[in-house]
Amino acid sequence: MIKYIVKRILQMIPIIIGVSFVVHMLLSFSPGDPARMILGIQAEQEDVDALREALGLNDPVLVQYFSYMRGAVTGDLGVSYTTRQRVADMISVRLPATLILSFGSLFTIMIIAIPLGIALAVKQNSIFDNVMRVVSLILAAMPAFWLGLLLIILFAVHLRILPANGFDTWQARILPIVCSSVAGWMLTSRLVRASMLDVIRQDYIRTARAKGTKESLVIRKHALKNALMPVVTSIGMQVGAAFGGSIIIESLFGINGMGRMMMDALRQKDIPTVMSGVIITAVVIAVANLLTDLTYAFVDPRIKSMYVKKKVIVGGKANAKSGG
């Protein structure tokens, strides 16, 4: 298992390098001069040229990229073109809010969607199932910004029980997390329902019922664990969507997070800030995918057996063979 984890961590390195290289090329060849954007359209050309030289924008694109990555490897993410602050300091202030928003939404998806999906499978084709099918289609198709506006109007303007913006208190976090996770609730609950229906039709489930096992125990112990595999995959994929989609939620609710920082940096063509944000996002998504794969091993013992060492008898001697 340890060998597999190390292998996956090493695989992250070329992925992060590839993503950062593509983003840097796109930023470098996109229209706009960062020096002109910083100084304004009224600035003298001499001042613009001097700033370009100070920022290293006159160097070849590959030289700029390798210069940035050399600093990033040592923990120096550069200095923002617009704010003149260290990018690492900017991220340290904004990253916690984005992580709370993203993983808070994933947590609520798990605690709401999985029990809801089980209930829908148990009550298949009932009135509850049919109503939730319609509700899930409506909520899953509703854009996040539109749902967020409705939540603000209802709970912040009319009822006045929750704040409309900010992220400092637990009350202020409710609306953004709910807005970010509602579509995930519906999609994941339908996936759990479909997976559960497939599992409870298996022969071993009928055998467990024939032995007189309680229905709640059949669902919880025998059916649920085997039905979670596609759900784990879905939740792992939603990490990237939640982290990347935080731009809309943060802008709507006035959250000082990574999404707003990257949006502002893109407008100003602030290359160090955008590059750092992309690298952090790539690392978070890569780690989430690794955790998803490791979760498979705990859900399905067959997959876990691929990672542990097995003893193979060769010529009368027991040799250890790793499945990783």
N, C-alpha and C positions, 0 to 999 in steps of 0.2 A: 504493500500500500504506500509506504514512504517513497519507494522508487517511482511509483506512478505519479505521486504528487510532485516530486522534484522534476520529473519529465514534463509534466503539464506546465509547471512554472517556467521552465526553460523555453517551452513553446510560445509563451507569451511574449518573449523578447522580440522575435522577428515580426510578430503581429503588431506590436506597439510601434516598432520602427517603421513598418510599412504604412501604417495609418498616419503617423506623424509626417512622413515624407510626402504622402499624397496631399495632405492638408496644407503643408508648407508650400508646395508647388502651386496649388490652387490660389492660395493667398498672394503669393509673389507675382503671379501672372494675371491676377484680377485687376480691373481698372481702379485707379485711385492712387494717390501718393500719400503715404502716412505723414510725411513731413509737412506737406501742404495742408492736410486735414488738421494737424496739430496747431500750426501757426495761423491758419485761416487764409481765405482767398485774397485778402488785402496785403499779405506779407510780401516783402521784397524777395526776389528770386535768389539774391545772395544769401539771405537768411535761410531760405529753404534748402539751398545747396549745402550750407554749413551744417544744418541739422541732419540732413541725409548722411553726411560724412560722419557726424558724431554717432549716429545710430547704426552705422555700418551698412546702410542701404545701398551704397555704391559698390559693395563687394559682389562678386558673382553669387547667384542664387544658391549653388551647392556649398559655397564657402559660408554663406549665412546659415544654411541648415546645419552643417557640421559644427559650426561655432555654437549654435544654440544647443544642439544635442550634447556636445562636450560639457557644457555647463549643467545641463539637465541631469546628466549621469552623476554629477557631484552634488546635486541638490540645489543648484543655482538655476532657477527658472527664468531669470532675467528680470528686467525692469519694464513696467508698463510704459508704452509710448505716451499715453494720454494722462495718466495720473502721476507718473514718475515715482510710483511706489513699487516695492519688490513684489513680483507676482506671487511668490510663495506666501507673503503676508496677506495678500488679498484673498488667496485661496483658503488659507487657514481660517479666515473670518467667515467666508461664505460656504465652504464645503459642509460644515455640520448641518446647516439648515436644509441643504439639498439632500443629504443622506437621511435626515429625519423624515423629510417629505417622501422620498422614494421608498425607503424600506418601511416606513409607517404605512404607506398605501399597500405594499406587498403583505405586510402583517395582517391588515384588516381584510385583504382579499382572502387570505388563508383561513382566518377565524370565522368569516362569514360565508364564503363561497363553498367551502368543503361541507359543512353541516347542511347548508341549503341544497347542495347537489345531492347529498345522501337522502334528504327528505323528498326531493323530487323523484328520485329513483324508486324509493319505497312506495310513494303515492303516485306511481305512473298513471297517466291519463285521467287523473282526478281533476276536480275543478281547480284546486290549488296549482297543480302542474300546468294546466292550460292557461291559467291567468299569469303565472310567472313566465311562461313561454312568451307571451305577448309583451309583458313588462320588460323582459330581458332584451328583446329585439329593439324596443324603443330606447332604452337606456344605453345599450351598446352602440346604437347608431347616433346618439346625441353627441355633438362636439363638446369637448371639455370646456372651452371658453363659454359656450352657451349655457351649459349646466352650471358652471361657476357663477355666471351672472344671475341665474334663477335662484341659486342658493343664497347669494348675497342679498338679493331683493327680499327673499322670504325671511331669512333668519337674522340678517343684520339691519335691514331697513324697516320691515313691518313688525316682526316679532321683537327685534332688538335684544336678542339673547346671546348672540355671538358677534364678535368684532368682524368688520369687513376686510381688514388688512392687518399686516403684521404677522409675526411668527414667534414672538417671545414667550407667550404664555400657552398653556395647554388648551385654553378656550380658543385662542387664535389659530391653533393648528387643526382644529376639527374640520372646518370647511375646506381648506386646501387638501387635506388628506382624503376626505370623502370625495371631493370632486375628482381627484387623481385616481381613485380606486373604483368608482362605481362601474365603469365599463368592464374592468377586470373581474368584479364580483359576478356580473352576469355571464360573461364568457366562460369563466372558470367553473361556475356552478353548472352550466350546461355540459361542460366537458366532464365534470365529475359524474353527472347524471348518466351520460352516455357510457362512460367507462364502468360505472357500477352496474348498469343494466346488462352490459356484456359479461361481467364477471358473475353475477348472481344466476346466470343461466348455465353456468358450468356444472359438470357432473359432481365435482367435489362439494359444491354448495348444496346440491340436492342430497348428497350423502350425509352431510352434516345435519341437515334438517330432518332427514329420516331417522337419525340417531336420537332425535328429541332435543337437540341443542336449542337453547333459547334464540329467538329471532334476533334480538339485540346483539347477542354474542356472535351469531353467524355474520351479521353485518360488520361488526366492529373488528373481530379477530380474523375472520376468513376472507371476507369480501373486500373490505376497505383497503387493506395493505396491498393487495394485488391490483386494485383499481387506481392506485396513486401514481403509477409510473408515468402515464401521459400528463397527469396533473403537475408532477414535478418538472417535467419538460416545459410545460406552459408557463409555470411560475418563473422558471429560470430565464425564459425568453422575455418575460415581462420586466425583468430588471433593467434591461437596456431601454425598453420603451418608457419605463417610469423615470429613469435618470435623464434620458434625452428629452422626454416630454415635459420635464419640469420647467422648461423655458416659458411655456404658456401659463402654467399655474403660478409661477413666481411673478410673472408680469401682471397677471390678473389680481392677485392678492397682495401685491406690494412686498414680496419676500426678497430679502437681500441674499440671494443664493447664487450658485454657479451659473444657472441658466441666464439670469439677468446680466451677470457679469460678462458672459460670452456674447450675448446679444449686443450689449453696448460696445464690446471690443470689436465685433464684426463690423459694426457701423463705422467705427473709426479706423478700421484695418490695423488694429493693435495686434501685430503678429505674435509677440511673446505671450500675451494673455490668452489669445485663441489657441495657440499651440499647447500651452500648459493645460488649459481646460480640456482639450481633446485627449491629451495623454492621460490625465486623471480619469476621464470618462472611460477610456479604453481599458485602463487597469481595473476599474470597478467592475466593468462588464466581464472582463476575463476572469477575475476572481469569482464573480457570481456564477459563471459557467463551470468553473472548477468545483465550486461547492455543490452545484446541481449534479455533476457527475458523481461526486462522493456520496450524495444523498441516495443515488441509485443503489449503491452498495448496501445501505442500511434498509432500504425498502425491499430490495430483491436479493435474497441470499445467493442466487445463481450468479449475479454480477459480482458480488463480494468475493466469491470463490475464484474469480479470474485474477484478483489482486493479491491473494494470499499465497504463501509458499506451499507447494504440495510435495509430498514425498513420493518418489517414483523408484520402484525396485528395478535396478539394472545390474545384471550379473551377480545377483545375490546380495548386493549392497544397496542401502537406502540413500538416494541422492536427493537433494532439495532442488526443486524446480519452481521458479517463480512464474506466476501467470501474468505479471505486469509487463 
